[in-house]
Amino acid sequence: MRRNALQPGDWVVYRRTKYSETPGPRAHDVSPTRGGDMYSYVVDKFWVVSEIDDEGQLLLRTRTGKTHRVKPNDPNLRRPTWWERFRFGERFRDASTDQRVAS
């Protein structure tokens, strides 16, 4: 196993590309789409590694209890910086708890 391999409970940042007419306040790298009617932008998501499956893929948990399965070498996945851990620690802690969205 690699020394920097992610383990369950580790905090991660996932860069999600989005498109809309009005980017939100956490959007960065904002640029207009070809027609100019919409914007392309990136939003950082603060998730926690919930588990690692038999194929080595990571099951990531969001603050609202949703899960996403990603490969550990996904270029959009990274460890948080010390500043992100300090500033957004509550988001990571919310994702760490086992709260589920009522269906």
N, C-alpha and C positions, 0 to 999 in steps of 0.2 A: 504494500500500500504506500502511496506517496505521502510524504510528510505534510503537504498542504491539502490533502484530500478532505473534503467536507464530511462532516459527521452529523447525525441527527441532533437537533438543537442549535446548530450553527446559524447565525444570522447571515443573510445574503441580500444583495440588491440585484433586481432584475430590471433591465432597461426595456420598457415596452414601447414600441412605435405605435402611434395613434394618428387618426385623421379626423378632423372636424372643422366646423366653421368658426368655432371660438375655443382656442386652446385655454386650458385652465391655468391657475396661478403656479402650479408645479411644473408646467411644460417648459422644456428647454430645447435648444436646437430647432427652433421653429422656422419653417420655410413654406412659402405658398406652393400649392400643387400646380401642375401645368396650366390648368384653366384659370387659376387664380381664385376660384370660388371656395376652396377649402385650404386647410393648412396641414402639413405633416409635421409631427413633433414627437419628442421622446419624453416619457414620464418614468421616473425611477420608482419601482415598487419595492417595498421593504418586507421581505418574506423570511420564513424560517424553514430550515430543512426538517421535515417531519420524519421521513424515513428514506432508506435507499433500497430499491428493489433488487431482485436477483440478477437483473441485467445491468446493474450499476446506475440506473437512472434515478434521479432525485425526485422525491415527492415533496413539493414546497407548499407550505400553508400560508394563506393570507390572513389579514386582520379579521376578516369576516368569516373565516372558517373554510373558505373555498380552497381547493388544492389544484396544483398544476404539476405535471410531470415533465421534467426537462433533463437533457443530457448534461453531465457534469462539465463537458467541454464547450457548452453553448457560449458563444462570444458575448451574449447579452447578460450573462451571469457573472457576478464578481462578489468578492467580500467587501463589506462596508469599510470606509475609512474611519479613523478614530473620530473625526468630526461628525460623521453620519451616525456613528454609534452613540455619541453624546447627544446630538441634536434630535435624532429621530428614535431614540431608544424606546420610547413609549409605543411606537408603532411595531417595533420588533417584539416587545413584551406582549402586546395584544395578539400578535400572530402566534406567539408561543403557547398561549393558553388554548385549551381545547373547547373553544366556543363555536357552536354551529349556528348557522342561520336557520331560523324557523321556516319550514316549507309550507 
